Amino acid sequence: MPKTVRLQEFCEYVANQQQAIRSVYAEIEEVQFQFNEIHRQTLQAWQEALSRAVPMLLSDGQLPPQVAQSLLQAVQEERAKIEREIADLRSRVEARRKEADATVAEAQARLQALRRDNPSLDADEEACKARRAAIEQELRRLDAEIKATNWLTGAFRRRRLRREREAERQALAQETARLRRVREMWQQEKRDFDTAQAELRARWDAASAEAAKLQARLDYLQGNLVRLSRENGAGRYLAELQSLPEVPEPLRAALTEVVRLNQVRAEYEEGLRTVAEALGLLKGLAEGMERFYKSAEKVYEEQRQYNLRELHPVLSDAVLSFHALWPELQAQVKDEKMLGTHPAEFSRRVRPTMAGCLNEQAVAGMFESLGDALTQATKAWG
């Protein structure tokens, strides 16, 4: 039945349930550790059992018709799968090689463009240098003429020569600047070219390496198509074997072990799925309870800080019954060593609770009921 509590007790209840959820989470996490290790060992034993059974199955010429037919079908399906991979590899190898060829073509085009620009820039540089040389020669002539002009009678001539010399100096400065720009343009083009070539080389290396890797896989599959189809088909047939067929010894003993390990592996895979889903559900619940606790605690702080009327939220049947399951669930998952070796038992214990008491509708209803309780209680302050 519903339970009316003080606001402080309400906050403590929420905090206690959050802690209870985290305790159950910790217990199931311990089970997960056990599952992971034993599943690893089981998987290794299963793979070893398959590796022993595959050649025995393929070499047995007296297989029962039903077994032989199932094996043949698996081999044909695996061959078709490998042939599809071969076709895909051929396409990918061709694409990578085309990419590498396109990269080489781009590099060559850039080199040709650089060579086309080089004569033009060289001609500009030589022209600048020739003009500079002519200007420097004219400056030397003007300097000599100025020096030879009489200081007393050639004042007007000296002023004219100095103006000419200044004009030539300005022209020299312009040609020097033009020459510097030409050389800078060439250096920039060379840097751009080197950078582009490095990028193209990297692209070519990557495309060529991937093409070689894909080609190696393609060659392997094409060269071993029959063997791989038979081995993969036999391996898949064995991996899907759920019951022991009527086969003679020693194949019977090998298949008995395979069937047993198939069942154990399936149980651990289901147990690991159950563990992961349970931990995800509990983590979400704990985080939701933590957020709600913080909200309730803020209301309680307001009540104390402003000396407001004491609130009395009501814990509904839905909330109380929902959180009553934690002690029982914790007891069910507490023995991690036993459950670690019995994954089917763990799933049997936990799955019904997840599908029933902890389903999405139940979780949403619990939080909605908690929120309503707090909302209704705060109306007393209105």
N, C-alpha and C positions, 0 to 999 in steps of 0.2 A: 504494500500500500504506500501511497505518497508519504514523504517525510518532510516536515517543515523544520528548517534549521536557521540558526543565526548566520549572517553574512560571512563572518569569520569562519564558521564551520563549513559553509558552502565552499569558500576558497580552499580550505584545507582538504575537503573531499576531492575537489578537482585535482589538486596537487598530488594527493595520495593515489588517485587513479592513474595519473600520468606516470608516477613512479612504478605502479603495478604493471603498466603496459611495457615500460622499459625493462622491467625484470623478466617478463615473458620473452621480450625481444632478445635479451642476453642468453636465455636458456636455448632458444631456437638457433641463435648464432653459434652456440657450442655444437649443436647437432650439425649445423652446416660444415663446421670444421671437420667433424668426423666423416661426413659424407664426401667431402672433397678428397680427402686422403684415401679413403677406401675405394672411392670411384676411380681414382687414378690407378690404384693397384689392380682393380678389377678390369679396367680398360687395357692395361698392359697384358694381363693374363688372357683376356679375350682375343687380343691381336695375335698373341703367340699361338693360341689354340686354332685360330683361323689359318695362320701360316702353316701349321702342321696339317690341317685338314684339307686345304685347297689342293695340293698335289695328289693326295690320296684320292680325293673325289674325281679329279680329272683323269687319273690313270686307271680307275676302276672300269673295266669293260663290261661288267655284269650288273650295272645299275638297274633297279626296277624301272619299268616304263614310265611311271609317274615322276620319279626322281629325274630320270634322263630327260623327259620332256620339259620339266621345270627348269632344269639346268640349261638346256638348249635355249629356251626362251630368254633366260637371264643373259646368256652369252651373246645372243643376237641383239638384245637391247643395249648391252654394253658396247658392242661393236658399232652400232648406230650412233651411240653417244660419242665414241672416239672419232668416228668419221665426221661428225658435225664439228668436233673440235679441230680436226685436220683442215676442214674447209675454212673455218674461221681463222686458223693460223696462217693459211695461205694468203688470205685477204689482208691480214694484218702485216705479214712480212712484206707483201707488195706495197702496202701503204707506207711502211717505214722506209723502204728502199726508195720509193718515189720522193719521200720527204728529204732523204739524204741527197738524192740527185738534184732536187730543186735547190737545196742549200749550196751545193757546189756551183750550180749555174748562177745563183745570185752572187756568190763570191767572185766568180769570173767576171760578171757584169760590172761589179763595183771596181774591180781591178782595171778593166778596160776604161771605165769612166775616169779613174784617176790618171791613167796614161793619157787620155784625151786632154784633161785639164793641165797636165804637166807642161807640154810644149807652150801652151798659151801663157801660163804663168812664168815659164822660163823666158819667153820673148819679152814679156812686160818687165821682168827684172833686168834683162840685158839692155833694154831701151832706157830704163831709169839710170842704170849705171853709165851708159854712154852719155846721156844728158848731163849727169853729175860731173863726169870727166870733162866735158866741154865747158861747163860752168866754172869748174875749178881752174881750168886753163885760162879762161877769160878773167877770172879774179886775179890770177898771177900776173897777167898782162897789165890789168888796171893798177895793181899795186906797184908794178915797175914804172908805169907811166907817171903815177902820182909822185913816186919817189924822185923821178927825173925832172919834174916840173919845178921851175924856179919859184922860191918862196916869195919873192918880192913882186915879180912881174906876172906870175901865172896864177894869181888867186882865183880869178873867175874860172879858169880851166880846172884847177884843183877841185873847186866845189862841184863842177859838173862830173868830174871823174869819180868823186866820192859818192854822188847820187847814183851813178851807174853801178859802182861797186856795191852799194846797199841793195839795189834792185837785184843784182846777181846773187848776193847772199840770201835774199828772200827766196829767189828761185831755187837756190841750192837746198835751202831748208825744206821747201815744198817737195823737191825731188827725193830728198832723204826720207821724208815722211811717206811719200808714195812708195818708195822702195821697201820701207818697213812694213807697210800694209800688205804689199804683194807677198813678202816673205811670211808674214803672219797668216795670210790666207792659205798659203801652201802648208804651213805647219798645222793649221787647224784641219785642213782637208786630210793631211796625213794622219793626224790623231783620230779623226772620225773614221778614216779608213781602217786603221789598226783596231779600233774598238769594234767596228762592225765585223771585221774579219775574225776577231776573237769570239764574238757572239756566234757567228756562223760556224766556226770550228766546233764550239761547244754543242750547237744544235746538231751538227753532223755527227759528232762523237756519240751523242745520246741516241739519235735515230739509228746509227749503225750498230751500236751496242744492243739496242732493243731488237733490231732486226736479226742480229746474230743469235740472241737468246731465243727468240721465237723460232728461228730456223732450226736451232738445236732441238727444241721440243718437237717441232714438226718432223724432223728427220727421225727422232726416236719413236714417235708414234707410228710413222709410216713403216719403219723398219721392224716394228714389233707389234703390228696390228693384230695378227692372229693370236699371238701369245697373250697380249694384254687383254684382248676380248675374252679369252677363256679364263684367265686368272681373275679379272674383275667380275666377270659373270659368276664364277664359282664363289668368289668372296661375297658378292651380294646375296646369292642364294643362301649361303650359310648364315649371313648376318640376319636374314629374315626368317630363318628356320625357328619355328615355335614348338614343334613336336618332332620326336625321333622317327624317321622313316624306317621301313624294314630293309636294312642293308646288312651285308655280312661283316664279320670281323676281319681286319682290325678297324675298318672304317666306322663300324657301329660305335666303338669306344670313343673314337675321335669326335663323332657327331654328338654323342651323348654329352661330352664336355662342352661342345659349342652351344648346344641347346640350353644347358644349365647356365652358362655364362651370358647367353642372350637374355635370359630371364632376369638374372641378377643385374645386368647392365640396364635393362629397361626399368627395373625397380628403382635403381639409383638415379637414373635420369628423371623419372617421375618425382622421386623424393627431392631432388635438387630443384625441380620446378616448384614444388610445393613450398620448400624452404624459402626460395627467392620471393614468391608471391606473399607468403606470410610475413617475411621481414619487411617487404615494401608496404604492406598494409599496416603493420604495427608502427613503422616509422612515421607514416602519414598520420596515424591516430595520435601518437605521442606529440608530434609537432602541433597538431590541431588543438590538443588539450593544453599544451603550453601557451599557445596564443590566447585561448579562452581564459586561462588562469590569469594572464597578464591583464586582460580586460576586467575580469572580476576583481582583481587586486586593486586596480585603479578606483573602482567604485568604493571599495572598502576604505581606501586611503582618503577619499573625499568624505566619507561618513565620519572618520576619526578626525580629520583635519578641521572640518567645520562643525563638529559636534551635532551632526544631523541625527534625525530619528533612526533608530536601529532597524535595519531591513531584515526580513525573514523570507528568503527564497524557499520555494518548494521543490524538493527532489522528486520527480515523477516516477511512476512505476517503470516507464520506458528507460529512464536513466539508471535507476537502481538495478533493474534486471540486466541491462546491458553490461554494466561494470561488475556484476556479480560473477561473471564467467572467468575473471582473471585467475583466481586461486585454483580453480579446476583445470584451466588450460595450462597453467604453469606446472601443475602436478603431472599432467599428461606428457609434457615434453621435458621433464627434469632429468630423466635418466639418459643422458646423451650417449653413454657408452653402449647401452642396449639398443637404443634407437639407431645409433650409427651403423649397426650391423643388421638392422631390420628396417630398411627404408619404406617398405610397403606398409609396415605397421605405423610408421610416422604419418604417412599420407592418410591412412585409414582414420587416425585420431584427429588430424588437423583439418582435413578437407571439409568435413561436415560443418565444423564451426565457422570456417571461412565462408562457406556457401549459405549458412543460416544466420547465426547470431551476428556475424561480422560482414554481412553483405552490404552493398552500397546503400540500399534503402535503410537498413538498420543504423548504419553509421550516421547518415544524414539526419535521421529521426532523433538520434541521441543528441547531436549537436544543436538541432533546432529546439529540442525540449530544454536543454541547458540555457540556451539564449532566451527562450520565452520566460523561464523562471527568473532570470536576472531582470529582464525588462518589466515583468509584472511587479516584482518586488520594488523597483525604483519608483513606481507610480505612487508609493506611499509618501514620496517627497513632494509630489505635486500639490 
